[in-house]
């Protein structure tokens, strides 16, 4: 069987089996149930402590967005397109190897790095690439037609995070996944990064407002967990560290997060208070191509001058001029960018 045919068949059959295994075998390394768990967490927060108290618990288009969550995050993105990306990565690596005799994967120094370094590097590179890609979606008219699906949200909630046209997946993954894969960011590493960014994305679209001390403490705890359990071979604790020592380590990291990270959390990470302005119906003419493009990190917006929070945006109008006539069903929205 020709090499590329075998790669294509292996890619798609492997991910099809992976999809079935995800649904039928709940585990801590399971995308399907992490998606459900993270979504339920933010759904409950919205119910208990809503930022916009007059917004319905089941806001406008809630069920449409719930469908988009599973279609975009799991079915299309993870299974269909990631399989295609695997084919492209193998094609590029094999082509370079055939032409020049250089194996891009074997010479990559990241293969010798500890997992924590790979994850941090992968996260930073991915977020930076996504920031520029997001700007591209607003700047290029052809791409903006597809991105309008995401901006058709007129009542914000966590599930709006994953309402977007499937063409965006192709644009994002084409630009981001190939360099990540060639750098050696494997499926398991991509899983960890993806779950973290899923939680941040749900958060910054949620109908909640959380004090920076809380978010700083949460981030400190997330850092403390792998340190305490030595998940990334940091060897900061003795291999036989007791449960009490591990809990104290996590507690200390939570405290450090509250003290050290809280003053800078909203300058580093996206938040509902900042991201709401990205979805604003009315923005100044000089910023007509958009503001606050950060997905997980907002440091890029502050560095490149696209940060914009003129006031408390809790009750601002959302959408874009003409959103009133925009298609309101999944079937019409997925066709929209091709027909306009």
Secondary structure as GFF3:
##gff-version 3
##sequence-region A 1 340
A	DSSP	alpha_helix	3	24	.	.	.	ID=ss1
A	DSSP	alpha_helix	31	48	.	.	.	ID=ss2
A	DSSP	alpha_helix	62	68	.	.	.	ID=ss3
A	DSSP	pi_helix	69	81	.	.	.	ID=ss4
A	DSSP	alpha_helix	82	100	.	.	.	ID=ss5
A	DSSP	three_ten_helix	109	112	.	.	.	ID=ss6
A	DSSP	alpha_helix	115	139	.	.	.	ID=ss7
A	DSSP	alpha_helix	141	151	.	.	.	ID=ss8
A	DSSP	three_ten_helix	158	162	.	.	.	ID=ss9
A	DSSP	alpha_helix	166	182	.	.	.	ID=ss10
A	DSSP	alpha_helix	187	205	.	.	.	ID=ss11
A	DSSP	alpha_helix	212	229	.	.	.	ID=ss12
A	DSSP	alpha_helix	243	256	.	.	.	ID=ss13
A	DSSP	pi_helix	257	261	.	.	.	ID=ss14
A	DSSP	three_ten_helix	262	264	.	.	.	ID=ss15
A	DSSP	alpha_helix	265	268	.	.	.	ID=ss16
A	DSSP	alpha_helix	272	278	.	.	.	ID=ss17
A	DSSP	three_ten_helix	285	287	.	.	.	ID=ss18
A	DSSP	alpha_helix	299	304	.	.	.	ID=ss19
A	DSSP	three_ten_helix	323	325	.	.	.	ID=ss20
A	DSSP	alpha_helix	330	339	.	.	.	ID=ss21
###
